[in-house]
Amino acid sequence: MLPVPYWRSDCGRHTLYHGDCLAILPHLSGVDAVVTDPPYSSGGMMRGDRTAPTRQKYQSSDALTEHPSFSGDNRDQRGLGYWCALWMSAARDATKSGAMFCTFTDWRQLPTMTDVVQAGGWVWRGIVPWDKVIARPQAGRFRAQAEYMIWATNGARDQTPADDSAYGNGIIRVSTPPTNEREHATQKPVELLIEIINTACQPEGLVLDPFAGSGTTGVACAMTGRRFIGIELDEGYCAIAKRRIEEAANHLFVPTETNPPDADPPLFD
């Protein structure tokens, strides 16, 4: 049975699904790029740490803005690896040959994630550090100032230079959003996603995010003229993502002759 969208924009270019990505991904096809930020399941040495609410794990006790918890962040490292191999494989099946895959992780899970991206059938191409600029100083230690984007492709990818070729940076330096400007505890900056999407996906292409969260990938797609499919397990975040993407699409989308507002994207087999 085909999943029913939680929301689709009036222009028909941006779609959100509420549910488990493992249930929805097998119904999708024709994707040009996967750009996502899954739960890291990181930073907890003990079972009690891993099962603590994410608002407790990712926010300081004196934070003025409290973000809702999110699902899927309580696996140990082996569990994370097995689970990621499953959804990464399903995401690859939804993409075109040569499609790019970009996923975030932190330093603790980087070795596991570079293994499982290959277990999922992708060709691992490299790592792009994200310099978050702002990081808490730690006496006698180095700042945890970077997270990492692992990128891969669905088989070979055309590298022939052309007039419209994109040349992505090997290190991306964008400040983390202030806590009081976020709607998700681990929200990435829109500028970061725009830079990634401009390299990962051609103009007017279709981007998939199996872990849409507060919708930042979708916002970046709306701002750069890409089409978007997002999947989110938590309904509260579906509502936030819908609002943010809708605002971006309504303000920035201009219909074209090749993508009329009433045209549905080719989402299903």
C-alpha positions as CSV (number, residue, x, y, z in Angstrom):
1,M,0.0,0.0,0.0
2,L,1.4,3.4,-1.0
3,P,2.0,5.8,1.9
4,V,-0.3,8.9,2.1
5,P,1.7,12.1,2.4
6,Y,1.5,14.0,5.6
7,W,1.7,17.2,3.5
8,R,2.5,18.2,0.0
9,S,3.1,21.8,-1.0
10,D,0.6,23.7,-3.2
11,C,3.3,23.7,-6.0
12,G,3.6,19.9,-5.7
13,R,7.4,20.0,-5.4
14,H,7.8,19.4,-1.7
15,T,6.4,16.4,0.2
16,L,6.5,15.1,3.8
17,Y,5.7,11.7,5.0
18,H,5.0,10.8,8.7
19,G,6.3,7.4,9.6
20,D,9.3,5.1,9.7
21,C,11.6,5.6,6.8
22,L,12.1,1.8,6.5
23,A,8.4,1.4,5.7
24,I,8.3,4.4,3.3
25,L,11.6,4.2,1.4
26,P,10.7,1.0,-0.6
27,H,7.9,3.0,-2.3
28,L,10.1,5.8,-3.5
29,S,12.1,6.1,-6.7
30,G,13.7,8.6,-9.1
31,V,15.7,10.4,-6.4
32,D,18.7,12.4,-7.5
33,A,20.4,12.9,-4.1
34,V,20.0,11.8,-0.4
35,V,21.0,14.5,2.1
36,T,20.2,13.7,5.7
37,D,21.1,14.0,9.4
38,P,20.1,10.8,11.2
39,P,20.2,10.3,15.0
40,Y,23.8,9.8,16.0
41,S,23.2,7.6,19.1
42,S,26.4,9.1,20.4
43,G,27.9,10.4,23.6
44,G,26.4,7.8,26.0
45,M,28.8,5.3,27.6
46,M,26.2,3.6,29.7
47,R,22.7,2.2,28.9
48,G,21.2,4.9,31.1
49,D,22.9,7.6,29.1
50,R,21.5,6.2,25.8
51,T,18.0,6.0,27.1
52,A,17.9,9.5,28.6
53,P,15.6,12.0,26.7
54,T,17.4,13.8,23.9
55,R,16.5,17.2,25.4
56,Q,18.6,16.2,28.5
57,K,21.4,14.8,26.3
58,Y,21.8,17.7,23.9
59,Q,20.8,20.7,26.0
60,S,22.5,22.2,29.0
61,S,20.4,22.4,32.2
62,D,20.4,26.2,32.1
63,A,19.2,26.5,28.4
64,L,16.6,29.2,28.0
65,T,15.0,27.4,25.0
66,E,13.9,23.8,25.4
67,H,13.4,21.7,22.3
68,P,11.2,18.6,22.1
69,S,12.9,15.2,22.3
70,F,13.3,13.2,19.1
71,S,13.3,9.4,18.4
72,G,16.0,6.9,17.4
73,D,18.9,8.2,19.5
74,N,19.2,5.3,22.0
75,R,21.0,2.6,20.0
76,D,24.4,1.3,21.0
77,Q,27.1,1.4,18.3
78,R,26.4,-2.0,16.9
79,G,22.7,-1.4,16.9
80,L,23.3,1.9,15.1
81,G,25.4,0.2,12.5
82,Y,22.9,-2.6,11.7
83,W,20.0,-0.1,11.5
84,C,21.9,2.3,9.3
85,A,22.9,-0.4,6.8
86,L,19.2,-1.2,6.4
87,W,17.9,2.3,5.7
88,M,21.0,3.3,3.7
89,S,20.4,0.3,1.4
90,A,16.7,1.2,1.1
91,A,17.6,4.8,0.3
92,R,20.0,3.6,-2.4
93,D,17.3,1.6,-4.0
94,A,15.2,4.8,-4.3
95,T,17.9,6.7,-6.1
96,K,19.0,7.0,-9.7
97,S,22.4,5.6,-10.9
98,G,25.1,8.0,-9.9
99,A,23.0,9.7,-7.2
100,M,25.0,11.3,-4.3
101,F,24.5,10.4,-0.7
102,C,25.4,12.8,2.1
103,T,24.9,12.0,5.8
104,F,26.1,13.7,9.0
105,T,27.8,12.1,12.0
106,D,30.1,13.1,14.8
107,W,33.7,11.9,15.7
108,R,32.5,9.1,18.0
109,Q,30.4,7.4,15.3
110,L,32.6,8.3,12.2
111,P,34.3,4.9,11.9
112,T,31.0,3.0,12.2
113,M,29.3,5.3,9.7
114,T,32.0,5.0,7.1
115,D,31.7,1.2,7.3
116,V,27.9,1.0,7.1
117,V,27.6,3.4,4.2
118,Q,29.5,0.8,2.2
119,A,27.4,-2.1,3.8
120,G,24.4,-0.2,2.4
121,G,25.7,-0.6,-1.1
122,W,27.0,3.0,-1.7
123,V,30.5,3.8,-3.0
124,W,32.2,5.7,-0.3
125,R,33.9,8.8,-1.7
126,G,35.1,10.9,1.2
127,I,34.5,12.9,4.3
128,V,33.8,16.7,4.5
129,P,34.3,18.3,7.9
130,W,31.8,20.9,9.0
131,D,33.5,23.5,11.0
132,K,30.8,24.7,13.4
133,V,33.0,27.8,14.3
134,I,31.4,28.1,17.8
135,A,32.3,25.3,20.3
136,R,32.6,25.1,24.1
137,P,36.3,25.5,25.3
138,Q,37.5,22.6,27.4
139,A,40.6,23.0,29.7
140,G,43.5,20.8,28.6
141,R,41.5,19.5,25.6
142,F,40.7,20.4,22.0
143,R,37.3,21.9,21.2
144,A,34.7,19.6,19.6
145,Q,34.4,22.1,16.9
146,A,33.6,19.8,13.9
147,E,31.0,17.3,12.8
148,Y,31.4,15.3,9.6
149,M,29.5,14.7,6.4
150,I,30.2,11.3,4.8
151,W,29.5,11.3,1.1
152,A,29.1,8.5,-1.4
153,T,27.5,7.7,-4.7
154,N,25.2,5.0,-6.2
155,G,27.8,3.6,-8.4
156,A,29.8,5.7,-10.8
157,R,29.1,9.5,-11.1
158,D,29.8,11.5,-14.2
159,Q,32.8,13.8,-13.5
160,T,33.0,15.4,-16.9
161,P,33.4,19.2,-16.5
162,A,30.6,21.3,-17.9
163,D,29.5,24.9,-17.8
164,D,27.1,24.2,-15.0
165,S,29.3,21.8,-13.0
166,A,29.3,22.3,-9.2
167,Y,32.6,22.2,-7.3
168,G,32.0,21.5,-3.6
169,N,34.3,22.6,-0.8
170,G,36.3,20.0,1.1
171,I,35.7,21.8,4.4
172,I,32.5,23.8,5.1
173,R,32.7,26.6,7.7
174,V,29.2,27.7,8.9
175,S,28.3,28.8,12.4
176,T,25.9,26.6,14.4
177,P,22.4,28.3,14.8
178,P,22.0,29.9,18.2
179,T,19.9,27.7,20.6
180,N,17.1,30.2,20.8
181,E,16.8,30.2,16.9
182,R,16.5,26.5,16.6
183,E,13.4,24.4,16.5
184,H,15.3,21.1,16.9
185,A,18.1,20.4,19.4
186,T,20.5,19.3,16.7
187,Q,19.3,21.6,13.9
188,K,21.8,22.3,11.2
189,P,22.1,25.8,9.6
190,V,20.2,26.4,6.4
191,E,23.4,27.8,4.8
192,L,25.2,24.5,5.4
193,L,22.5,22.5,3.6
194,I,22.3,24.9,0.7
195,E,26.1,24.5,0.1
196,I,25.7,20.7,0.2
197,I,22.6,20.5,-2.0
198,N,24.1,22.8,-4.6
199,T,26.9,20.2,-5.1
200,A,24.9,17.0,-4.5
201,C,22.0,17.7,-6.7
202,Q,21.4,19.4,-10.1
203,P,19.0,22.3,-10.3
204,E,15.4,21.1,-10.4
205,G,16.5,17.7,-9.1
206,L,14.8,15.6,-6.4
207,V,16.4,15.5,-2.9
208,L,15.4,12.9,-0.3
209,D,15.8,13.3,3.5
210,P,14.7,10.1,5.4
211,F,15.2,12.0,8.8
212,A,13.6,15.4,8.0
213,G,13.5,16.6,11.6
214,S,12.6,20.3,11.6
215,G,12.8,20.4,7.8
216,T,16.1,22.3,7.2
217,T,16.9,20.1,4.1
218,G,13.5,20.9,2.7
219,V,13.9,24.6,3.4
220,A,17.3,24.5,1.5
221,C,15.6,22.7,-1.4
222,A,12.9,25.3,-1.6
223,M,15.4,28.1,-1.5
224,T,17.6,26.6,-4.3
225,G,14.9,25.3,-6.7
226,R,15.2,21.6,-5.9
227,R,12.3,19.3,-5.3
228,F,12.1,17.5,-1.9
229,I,10.8,14.4,-0.2
230,G,11.1,14.2,3.6
231,I,10.3,11.4,6.0
232,E,9.9,12.1,9.7
233,L,8.9,9.7,12.5
234,D,7.8,12.3,15.1
235,E,4.6,14.0,14.2
236,G,5.4,17.1,16.2
237,Y,8.5,17.6,14.0
238,C,6.4,16.9,10.9
239,A,4.3,19.9,11.8
240,I,7.4,22.1,12.3
241,A,9.0,20.9,9.1
242,K,5.7,21.5,7.1
243,R,5.5,25.1,8.4
244,R,9.1,25.9,7.7
245,I,9.2,24.4,4.2
246,E,5.8,25.9,3.3
247,E,7.1,29.4,4.4
248,A,10.2,29.0,2.2
249,A,8.3,27.6,-0.8
250,N,5.6,30.3,-0.7
251,H,8.1,33.1,-0.5
252,L,10.8,31.8,-2.9
253,F,9.3,29.3,-5.4
254,V,8.6,30.6,-8.9
255,P,6.8,28.2,-11.2
256,T,8.5,27.3,-14.5
257,E,7.2,25.9,-17.7
258,T,9.0,22.6,-17.1
259,N,7.7,22.3,-13.6
260,P,4.1,23.7,-13.5
261,P,2.6,24.1,-10.0
262,D,0.0,21.3,-10.6
263,A,2.6,18.7,-11.7
264,D,3.2,15.8,-9.2
265,P,6.8,14.6,-9.0
266,P,7.5,11.0,-9.9
267,L,7.6,9.6,-6.3
268,F,6.6,6.0,-6.7
269,D,7.5,2.9,-8.8
